[in-house]
Amino acid sequence: LAMGGRLVNVNKSRTPEARRKIERHVDLALQLLEGIELPRPVRLAVRHHHERLDGGGYPDGLAGSD
């Protein structure tokens, strides 16, 4: 919701600034969930749904069993 039409070209090449804006959706989603009682695993899933085993994901660059 917060990102709106900005995700239309999500698979096209983008500038580093545009990439940072798109990656902010994780923080925006967590802000939307503030005040809602959810189990910790749900919040972690929201935060880490773009992480990759090789550490190339975001927002935290987790790798392997991190």
C-alpha positions in Angstrom: 0.0 0.0 0.0 2.7 2.4 1.0 4.7 1.8 -2.2 1.8 2.1 -4.6 2.7 2.2 -8.3 6.4 2.4 -7.5 6.5 -1.4 -7.8 5.3 -1.5 -11.4 8.8 -1.7 -12.8 10.2 -3.8 -10.0 12.1 -6.2 -12.3 13.7 -3.6 -14.5 17.1 -2.2 -13.8 17.1 0.7 -11.4 19.4 3.2 -9.8 20.9 2.6 -6.4 18.6 5.3 -5.0 15.5 3.6 -6.5 16.6 0.2 -5.2 16.9 1.7 -1.6 13.4 3.1 -1.9 12.0 -0.3 -2.9 13.9 -2.0 -0.2 12.3 0.3 2.3 9.0 -1.6 1.9 10.3 -4.0 4.6 10.5 -1.2 7.2 7.2 0.3 5.9 5.5 -3.0 6.4 6.8 -3.3 9.9 5.6 0.2 10.7 2.1 -0.7 9.5 2.1 -3.7 11.8 3.1 -1.7 14.9 0.4 -1.9 17.6 -0.9 -5.2 16.2 -0.2 -8.1 18.4 1.6 -10.7 16.3 3.8 -13.7 17.1 7.5 -12.9 16.8 8.0 -15.4 13.9 5.4 -13.4 11.8 7.4 -10.2 12.4 10.6 -12.0 11.5 9.1 -13.4 8.3 8.0 -9.9 7.3 11.4 -8.5 8.0 13.4 -11.2 6.3 11.3 -12.3 3.3 14.0 -11.0 0.9 17.0 -12.5 2.6 19.0 -15.1 0.6 21.2 -18.0 1.7 24.2 -16.4 0.0 23.8 -13.2 2.0 22.8 -11.2 -1.1 19.4 -10.3 0.2 18.1 -7.4 2.3 17.5 -5.8 4.7 20.2 -7.5 6.9 22.2 -9.5 4.4 21.7 -12.7 6.4 23.6 -15.8 5.1 23.3 -19.5 5.7 21.8 -20.3 9.0 21.7 -16.7 10.3 
